[in-house]
Amino acid sequence: MKSLYFRNLLLFVFVFPVMLPLQLQAQSGLQQFDDQVLINLSETRTPEKTGVFLFISNHNDWVNVGVPVGLLAAGVINDNKSMRQNALYVASSSAVNALFTMLIKKIVKRPRPFLANVKIKAVYQPSQYSFPSGHTSTAFTTATALSQAYPKWYVIAPSFLWASSVGFSRLYLGVHYPTDVAAGAVLGAASAFSLRSLRGE
């Protein structure tokens, strides 16, 4: 079962990025959809909403680091081996996801939306490439791993609500296309699923 997850993850990492540029050229409608979503969102921005989504986006890394650190600390304090193992699972999933996200960005080299289309106005202009969304992939890695470790509704619901909010924030801020965010969500979830054998008992 574990080898199946790794095989699927490798297919996603190496086959999908190679096919994406061809798909984008052949399916100009998809690119138009990506562009139009961001243009529409930019026209509905308000200072209040922008502040909220900047806060969510800027604090994503704190959440992704805080979750495994919190699990580890609680596991040490309570002498809970399962909790310490789950801390390792979440952290390992995040590390694998970060590696694959960086690799795909370098292979695909998709420009940021505000560089590819002058009609798209970003709240700020990050560097690096656009595909996939790193913020989204890390948020979904953490959400998926935490939900796999503790499959309770009161863990799953807020975890994926946060991850979805992070993904939407990247669209609202104009720094990622919808397809970037969708790919980031899939990659993040796949990274966590591929290592779920590391979960604590």
N, C-alpha and C positions, 0 to 999 in steps of 0.2 A: 504493500500500500504506500509506503514511504517513497519507494522508487517511482511510483506512478505520479505522485505529487511533484517530485523533482523533474520528471520528464515533461509534465505539463507546463511547469514553470519555465524550463529551458526552451520549450517550443514558443511560449509567449515572448520570452526575452529575445530570442534570435530570429524567429520567423516573422513575427508581427512587425518589428521595426523595419525589416527589409521590405515588407510588402506595403507599409503605410505610405511612403512617398508615391508609389504607383497608384494606390487607391485614391489619394488626394487629388492626383492629376486627373484620373479617370472619373472621379465623382466630384465635379466642381460644385454640385449642389450641397455636398457635405461642408465644403469650405465656406460657401455662402451662408449656410446655416450657422456655422461657428462664428463668422463675422457678425451676422445680424443679431445673434443673441447678445454679444458683447456691446454692440452699438446701442441696442435697446436698453440694456442695463445701465449704460453710462448716462443715458438720457433721464433716468429715474433716480439718480444719486441725490442724496441730501447730506448735509454735514453730519447729521446725527447717525444715519445709517452707515456712512463712510467710517465714522469713528468706531462703531460697533464692529464692522467687518475688519477694520485694521487691527483692532484689539484681538479678535479671534485669530487672525492670520499671524500676528506677531507673537502670540503666546502658544502657538502650536508646538514648538520645540520644547517649551517648558512642560507641557502636558506629556509629551512623548518620553521625556527623560524622567519626569516625576513619577509616572506610573511604575516602571520597574524599580526605581529607587525606593518608592514607598512600599512596594511589595517586599523588597529585600529587607528594609528596615523593620517592617512588621514581622517578617519571618524570623529575623534575628531576635527581636525583643520577646516574641512569643514562643521561641524555639520551635517554629513550625517549618518542617522540612519541605512540605508541599508548597508553601507560599514562597520559600526561597527558590524552589525549582521553577515556579511560575514566573518569578522575576527574571530568571535566566532565559526562559522561553520567550517572554516579551522582548527582552533586550536582544536576544539572538535574531528574532524575527525582524526587528528594526534594523539590525546591522546588515542582514541579508538583503532587505528591501533597499537600503541606502546604496549598497553596492550595485544592484541591478538597475536602480533608477539612474545613477550616474552613468552606467554603461550604455543604457538605452539613449540617454540624452546625447552622448557623444556619437552614437551610431546614426541617429535620426537627424540631429542638428536642425530641428524645426525652429525658425525665428519666433521671437515673442510677438504676440498679436499687434502691439503698437508699432513694431518695426515693419510688419508685413502689410499693414493697412492704415493709412493716415487718418481714416475716419474713426479708428478705435483709440480712445483717449484713456490712458491708464492713470490711476491715482498716483502711482510711483513706478519707476522703471528698473526692475531688477535685472541683473546680468544673467548669464548662462542661457541655455536653450529652454524651449517651452514644453517639449514632449518627453516624458509625461510630467504631470504636476507632482513635484516632490513633496510639497506640503500635504497634498491629498493622499499620496501613497503612504507617507509616514503615519498620517492620522488613521487611515484604514488598517494599516498593519497593527497599530496599537489597539484599535477597537476590536479587530477580529481576534487577535491573540488573547486579549482580556476576556472576550466573550467565550472563547474556546476554553479558557482556564476556569472561568466561573459562569457557566451557562444558565444564568438566572435573568429574568426579564429586567430586574432593577439594575443589572450590570449592562446587559445588551442594549437596552433602549437609550440610556444616556451616552453610552460609548459611540453608537452609530449616529446619534443626533449630533454629537460634537464633531465626528468625522465628516458628516454631511455638511455641517455648517462651515467647516474649514474649506471643503471643496467649493461650496457656493461663494465663499469669500474671495477665492481666487478668480472666479468669474466676475463678481461684482467689482473688484478692484481693477479689472481689465488686464491682468497679467497672464492669464491662461485661457485657452479655448475650452469649450465643453468637451471636445474629444480628448484633450490633455487630462482633464479632470476625471473623465470616465476611465481612461487607461490607468491613471494613478490609483483609482479605487480598486480596479481589478488586480493590478500588480501588488498593491498593499495587502489585499485579502489573500492572494495566492502565496505571498511570502509567509504569512502567518500560518496558513493551512499546510504548507510544505514542511513546517517544523513542529507541527502539533504533537508529534511523538515526544517532544521535550516537556510536555505539560506535567505538572505534579499530580500525584495520585490523590 
